[in-house]
């Protein structure tokens, strides 16, 4: 046996002094700074590349995959292999629920090892991490005995083939499959005899294979061996020794690793020049509820020290266990002698990390210390660097699991892999962590320890019921292959920002829900008929004078201070259009014209007139469903009669729309009949009811549209539409045609169900289209009904008259867009276990964990807006304008709403790309919404309880509006809203100055009348003057004829 070197007595004394001091002052002697990671703010996901980094890994990065011997080799009793503790565990009743499952054949990699190498070639990786089977090489566990030459030949052949393919072998000496004979003879890892036996086994492997192996891993995840194998008994050998048993086993495992490292360092490194480490597993925790108090930070630190630090601190730290572990375990914790501390310390050439479900699941139950467990590999890597220094690191096991029923279509595994690998890239690029390789776990499906075959972790699928054990690449293998080929994540060519402006007539808007009506004016000055006397009794009170009644006037719009205050907030945003909804059940409480709430109409009229005074436009929604049972925004009697399941509601809506057009139409240029009917139908649980409700909602819109066109458009000139919730649907798995089809089907059911009946057949090239619902949707539902044994499709049909009424009944396309959803086909195999029936489109939605998200879980995916705009434009042509009538994100920041600022800039960038680069006829963008109701969410202003404080995003929105987008020179666009709508601005000016105009008109009329009177008098006098002159002339001529002298001289006056 080879012994480790002994340090000098002086070194031991110095170390004793240091340890004594550290015992008294923990804080002063903390060797690492790992806790700093929780003291600093987490990386902000909205900062560029912090949520997902598009970049490449360093040149020469060691991409790989891995397996372990017991999980995949099979051949458990063939060609001289001895029994392992896991063979015994799975063949006995100790394993409990695993009694019927074993790894006798497993993936049969012992036989099909060449296919495994082919799988590695398919992936394009540069390394393969595999473990040697200790009981296969030494059936009796003793390296002093002759080895099993067949096993040695097998592993030599595997290593040689890997090297031929330029794949680096990373060899693990012990991955849990301890020879059973050592368990029976010594009690396994509880006995320190195994430390020396492992040293001898390691020395043999180094000697036999070391000339061809550059990377050695002594033991894989010793934490799980100690805790699960000897503490809880969940793993082999199934012992339930509790904490004390686990502590002893861990102590021996650390010493065994150190022995192996020293034997390599002393006897093999000079010639083989390899590197040796140990794979340590870890979970990750964040402070509970995000509260980074000193207490929570300390608990987080203790949580990581209780798992990762338990083994890492002796090896990578000061040679001893973490102080927190010593305090917690006390006398149960074995001790290292001063000599051993120096000897154990620094016995690893790099840090090898295992990060996956085994440790994370365990962390949730045992060592979370009340903190929040989260799968953040970037933070783990950064903690290791802060705690133990700037080490070279290898992610020796990274990955997650899928249920066995998933098969080859492991979509969720793709996104978890994407997340883990990108976290490694971020740690490299942002924190400078020296990660030199990543091993995706595992290469092929295998026996997953205490879970048996119920879960799968392989990149390659294996049907364990088939004897040939064919390896078939899963979609996660295709994804990993692409990442390896790209050496990271390449940025999409459409990712960059563009410079440009939106057109002058672009609608910059704010969207709100149903407008709150405040009936009572601020002051009763003009509505109270009483006269009051003050201080009559000396108490300063007002008392009405009996019998005296004064004339009053109705309250004016200016008396409603709530309106002016609300619109003043809106005007300060710089937006030009305000979208809000009327309250149907408030205007018509009975649902018909028998009871019209004129006060409500008057209030809405006041809002509209005040908007006009501010030179702003209104976009009014007639019906804004609450999307909640039981009333869903309908008047009570209408709901009681069946709501949207009853055709009578269609006529009731037409009647209500006619009233609104008549009473309010003069001030409205844009009407939306129904907001998000595609979300309203989700209220109905039954599939037939969903389709019937959607059918009647379409008919109601068409009738309201035709009514306006027929009776009001010629005078009011407004545009009428309905608004659809329009999130983009991205195929969840880009490698599967079924997911592509599901995403398209999702959009058909979400959007085309409502838009096709209104728009298809309106263009010249579509004149022969039948009309009605999308053909693809009708065919899918008919086939679905046939397969499920239903009598027929649940989709109602339109009459020819209805088709004609529907066709063309849309003046613009209104879309409410917020996010993007990943869409996959509904898993049929799990349908019987679902608490409710799958939706008619048979689609399931999920989200990419690498997308930044809000407090309410809304994913921020700016490019989804561009995609949905293009999809709609391509399907329905560019003739009709498209307006995004609602878009926004919740932000829980009280004032500095950075998430919303990021949302505004990025989403409007994509809107500009759609307009400028793709030619989409986009004519407006409305931000949701003006003001919070209570807590900070979607509002640009805080709630009235919080003094309606403006948030920082208002300045961002106003700046974009001022520049009409993102111009090169940041200059203000010359055109203005008033110039673009001259007729309406003149009308608005006339309305604003109506009193002056009336007065001026009266003056003008008076002036005209006076002028006419003066002219009349002048003309009359002239006529009289001309008439008198003619008489004088006649008299003079008569006198001359008669001989009477005529004197033209004036008479002489005598005094």
FENZI-V202687 format. One record per backbone hydrogen bond with DSSP energy under -1.0 kcal/mol. NH is the residue of the N-H (numbers start at 1). CO is the residue of the C=O. If there is no record, write none. Layout:
NH,CO / NH,CO
//
This chain:
12,8 / 13,9 / 14,10 / 15,11 / 16,12 / 17,13 / 18,14 / 19,15 / 20,16 / 21,17 / 22,18 / 23,19 / 24,20 / 25,21 / 29,25 / 30,27 / 33,386 / 36,33 / 37,34 / 38,35 / 40,36 / 47,44 / 50,47 / 57,487 / 61,58 / 62,436 / 63,61 / 64,438 / 65,127 / 66,440 / 67,129 / 72,68 / 73,69 / 76,104 / 78,75 / 81,78 / 82,135 / 85,178 / 88,84 / 89,85 / 90,86 / 91,87 / 96,93 / 98,95 / 99,96 / 101,98 / 108,105 / 109,72 / 110,73 / 112,108 / 116,112 / 117,113 / 118,114 / 119,115 / 120,116 / 121,117 / 122,118 / 123,119 / 124,120 / 125,120 / 126,63 / 127,63 / 128,168 / 129,65 / 130,170 / 132,172 / 137,133 / 138,134 / 141,138 / 145,142 / 148,137 / 149,147 / 152,148 / 153,149 / 154,150 / 155,151 / 156,152 / 157,153 / 158,154 / 159,155 / 160,156 / 161,157 / 162,158 / 163,159 / 164,160 / 165,161 / 166,163 / 167,162 / 168,126 / 170,128 / 171,215 / 172,130 / 173,217 / 174,218 / 178,176 / 180,83 / 183,179 / 184,180 / 185,181 / 186,182 / 187,183 / 188,182 / 190,187 / 191,188 / 194,191 / 195,192 / 197,193 / 198,194 / 199,195 / 200,196 / 201,197 / 202,198 / 203,199 / 204,200 / 205,201 / 206,202 / 207,203 / 208,204 / 209,205 / 210,206 / 212,209 / 216,275 / 217,171 / 218,277 / 220,174 / 221,279 / 225,221 / 226,222 / 227,223 / 228,224 / 229,224 / 232,227 / 235,228 / 238,235 / 239,229 / 241,230 / 242,231 / 245,241 / 246,242 / 247,243 / 248,244 / 249,245 / 250,246 / 251,247 / 252,248 / 253,249 / 254,250 / 255,251 / 256,252 / 257,253 / 258,254 / 259,255 / 260,256 / 261,257 / 262,258 / 263,259 / 264,260 / 265,261 / 266,262 / 267,263 / 268,264 / 269,264 / 272,268 / 273,269 / 275,214 / 277,216 / 279,219 / 280,352 / 282,354 / 286,372 / 290,287 / 291,288 / 292,290 / 293,291 / 297,293 / 298,294 / 299,295 / 300,296 / 301,297 / 302,298 / 303,299 / 304,300 / 305,301 / 306,302 / 307,304 / 308,304 / 309,304 / 312,308 / 313,309 / 315,311 / 316,312 / 317,313 / 319,313 / 326,322 / 327,323 / 328,324 / 329,325 / 330,326 / 332,329 / 333,330 / 341,337 / 342,338 / 343,339 / 344,340 / 345,341 / 346,315 / 347,344 / 349,276 / 351,392 / 353,394 / 354,280 / 355,397 / 360,356 / 361,357 / 362,358 / 363,359 / 364,360 / 366,362 / 371,368 / 372,286 / 374,284 / 376,374 / 380,376 / 381,377 / 382,378 / 383,379 / 384,380 / 385,381 / 386,382 / 387,383 / 388,384 / 389,385 / 391,389 / 393,434 / 394,351 / 395,437 / 396,353 / 396,394 / 397,353 / 398,439 / 399,355 / 402,456 / 404,454 / 406,403 / 409,406 / 410,408 / 411,409 / 414,410 / 415,411 / 416,412 / 417,413 / 418,414 / 419,415 / 420,416 / 421,417 / 422,418 / 423,419 / 424,420 / 425,421 / 426,422 / 427,423 / 428,424 / 429,425 / 430,426 / 433,427 / 435,433 / 436,393 / 438,62 / 439,395 / 440,64 / 441,398 / 443,66 / 445,460 / 447,71 / 448,452 / 449,447 / 451,448 / 452,449 / 454,451 / 456,402 / 459,442 / 460,443 / 461,472 / 466,463 / 469,466 / 472,461 / 474,459 / 475,408 / 478,474 / 479,475 / 480,476 / 481,477 / 482,478 / 483,479 / 484,480 / 485,481 / 486,482 / 488,483 / 489,55 / 495,492 / 500,966 / 502,964 / 506,503 / 507,923 / 509,925 / 510,577 / 511,927 / 512,579 / 515,581 / 522,559 / 527,524 / 528,524 / 533,543 / 535,541 / 543,533 / 545,531 / 548,545 / 550,529 / 553,526 / 559,556 / 560,557 / 561,559 / 564,560 / 565,561 / 566,562 / 567,563 / 568,564 / 569,565 / 570,566 / 571,567 / 572,568 / 573,570 / 574,571 / 576,508 / 577,508 / 578,617 / 579,510 / 580,619 / 581,513 / 582,621 / 587,583 / 588,584 / 591,588 / 595,592 / 597,587 / 598,596 / 601,597 / 602,598 / 603,599 / 604,600 / 605,601 / 606,602 / 607,603 / 608,604 / 609,605 / 610,606 / 611,607 / 612,608 / 613,609 / 614,610 / 615,612 / 616,611 / 617,576 / 619,578 / 620,670 / 621,580 / 622,672 / 623,673 / 632,628 / 634,631 / 639,635 / 640,636 / 641,637 / 642,639 / 643,638 / 645,642 / 646,643 / 649,646 / 650,647 / 651,647 / 652,648 / 653,649 / 654,650 / 655,651 / 656,652 / 657,653 / 658,654 / 659,655 / 660,656 / 661,657 / 662,658 / 663,659 / 664,660 / 665,661 / 667,664 / 668,665 / 671,719 / 672,620 / 673,721 / 675,623 / 676,723 / 679,676 / 680,676 / 681,677 / 683,680 / 684,681 / 690,686 / 691,687 / 692,688 / 693,689 / 694,690 / 695,691 / 696,692 / 697,693 / 698,694 / 699,695 / 700,696 / 701,697 / 702,698 / 703,699 / 704,700 / 705,701 / 706,702 / 707,703 / 708,704 / 709,705 / 710,706 / 711,707 / 712,708 / 713,708 / 715,712 / 716,712 / 717,713 / 719,669 / 721,671 / 723,674 / 724,814 / 726,816 / 728,819 / 730,821 / 732,823 / 736,733 / 740,736 / 741,737 / 742,738 / 743,739 / 744,740 / 745,741 / 746,742 / 747,743 / 748,744 / 749,745 / 750,746 / 751,747 / 752,747 / 753,748 / 754,751 / 755,751 / 756,752 / 759,755 / 760,756 / 762,759 / 766,763 / 767,764 / 769,766 / 778,774 / 779,775 / 780,776 / 781,777 / 782,778 / 783,779 / 784,780 / 785,781 / 786,782 / 787,783 / 788,784 / 790,785 / 803,799 / 804,800 / 805,801 / 806,802 / 807,803 / 808,758 / 809,806 / 810,808 / 811,720 / 813,881 / 815,883 / 816,724 / 817,886 / 821,728 / 822,846 / 823,730 / 824,844 / 826,842 / 830,827 / 831,828 / 833,830 / 834,831 / 842,839 / 844,824 / 846,822 / 851,848 / 854,858 / 857,854 / 860,852 / 864,861 / 865,862 / 867,863 / 868,864 / 869,865 / 870,866 / 871,867 / 872,868 / 873,869 / 874,870 / 875,871 / 876,872 / 877,873 / 882,921 / 883,813 / 884,924 / 885,815 / 885,883 / 891,937 / 897,895 / 898,896 / 901,897 / 902,898 / 903,899 / 904,900 / 905,901 / 906,902 / 907,903 / 908,904 / 909,905 / 910,906 / 911,907 / 912,908 / 913,909 / 914,910 / 915,911 / 916,912 / 917,913 / 918,913 / 920,914 / 922,920 / 923,882 / 925,507 / 926,884 / 927,509 / 928,887 / 932,941 / 940,929 / 941,930 / 942,949 / 946,943 / 947,944 / 948,943 / 951,940 / 952,895 / 954,951 / 957,953 / 958,954 / 959,955 / 960,956 / 961,957 / 962,958 / 963,959 / 964,961 / 965,960 / 966,500 / 973,962 / 980,976 / 981,977 / 985,981 / 986,982 / 987,983 / 988,984 / 989,985 / 990,986 / 991,987 / 992,988 / 993,989 / 994,991 / 997,993 / 998,994 / 999,995 / 1000,996 / 1001,997 / 1002,998 / 1003,999 / 1004,1000 / 1005,1001 / 1006,1002 / 1007,1003 / 1008,1004 / 1009,1005 / 1010,1006 / 1011,1007 / 1012,1008 / 1013,1009 / 1014,1010 / 1015,1011 / 1016,1012 / 1017,1013 / 1018,1014 / 1019,1015 / 1020,1016 / 1021,1017 / 1022,1018 / 1023,1019 / 1024,1020 / 1025,1021 / 1026,1022 / 1027,1023 / 1028,1024 / 1029,1025 / 1030,1026 / 1031,1027 / 1032,1028 / 1033,1029 / 1034,1030 / 1035,1031 / 1036,1032 / 1037,1033 / 1038,1034 / 1039,1035 / 1040,1036 / 1041,1037 / 1042,1038 / 1044,1039
//
